[in-house]
Structure formats: C-alpha cells, structure tokens
Amino acid sequence: MPETGKRPLLQKTPLSAPKPKAIGASYVQERASNSEVTVVRGKAMKLTPVEWSSQEIPKPFLDPTIIQRRIAAEKQWKQENDKNTRQQAGRGST
C-alpha cells in the first residue's frame, strides 16, 4: 500500500509516437539546421544622403512659435508670482 504522503507511481505504458504539429499560423519560425541556412537579400532601397556638419549651430526641431509661447508664459508666471509675493509682504507689514 502506498503511503498517503508519497506521490503515486506513474503507470508504465507503451511508448507512443510524437504528437503531430498543429497546422495553423505561427508567429515563430523554427530554427534552421546548419545545412538549411540561406541568405535572402531584400530589395535595394534608394536613400538620398543628408549632408550635415558638426560645426553648424544646432537647430531645434520644435516650431519656433512654441518656444516663443513658452518664454511668454514663463514671463507672465514670474510677474504673477512677484505680484503675489509683494501682496503677501504688504499684508504682513501692516
């Protein structure tokens, strides 16, 4: 009698053939063996070269109006902040 704390032994059965592969779409390619390796070349793409120099002044990729708006918003925020600190300082001295 097997003890309750031990696992039951596996039953011996005759060997069976390997399971056939499922026929369906697979997102993974099987690894090619050494004798099956082939090289596939894609179509030649024509790219136009872009000339650049490291000596040139870097140009921002942003729209210049965005930068101007940020500067204006920062100035306005500083003015409002200074105004609020002056008002608070004026209240504290009276």
Beta strands, then each sheet from edge to edge (+ up, - down):
end
